[in-house]
């Protein structure tokens, strides 16, 4: 990240007076509006209103949706095809639920009220797999909360139409 910050300073031709300061997410917009900074690196969702007030870069980070599977339920078959006929969890009302239904309409989907409830179901084996944010799933499967129950399945899924084009997205969503 510090490399990006240095590049921003060079691009804005402010190397001599460039300072990098961490602020809370809630302070970002007021700081820019108050002239306390020239640029922000953060995953701010864009809107027409924000685009009128601020200039946005092109998307700088794209986060995929991923499957994580229960090792006991899936055995050595850690791929999407063996999920046919097995329940796959997702969080109700999320972009990931919409992506799962759009990309894999034949899979048996079980919706959960929250991420924690969904991950508990995966850990207990009441669903064979879940479909959710790939970064969060990678940390969870590798962490102690998962208890080595689960693993990521190959594949990363992106949908600009459903989840945007990435952090810093400057294109209007249709």
Secondary structure, 3 states (H helix, E strand, C coil): CHHHHHHHHHHCCCHHHCCCCCCCHHHHHHHHHCCCCCCCCCCCCCCHHHHHHCCCCCCCECCCEEEEEEHHHHCCCCCCHHHCCCEEEEECCCHHHHHHHHHCCCCEEEEECCHHHHHHHHHHCCCCEEEEEHHHHHHHHHCHHHCCCEEECCCCECCHHHHCCCECCCCCCC
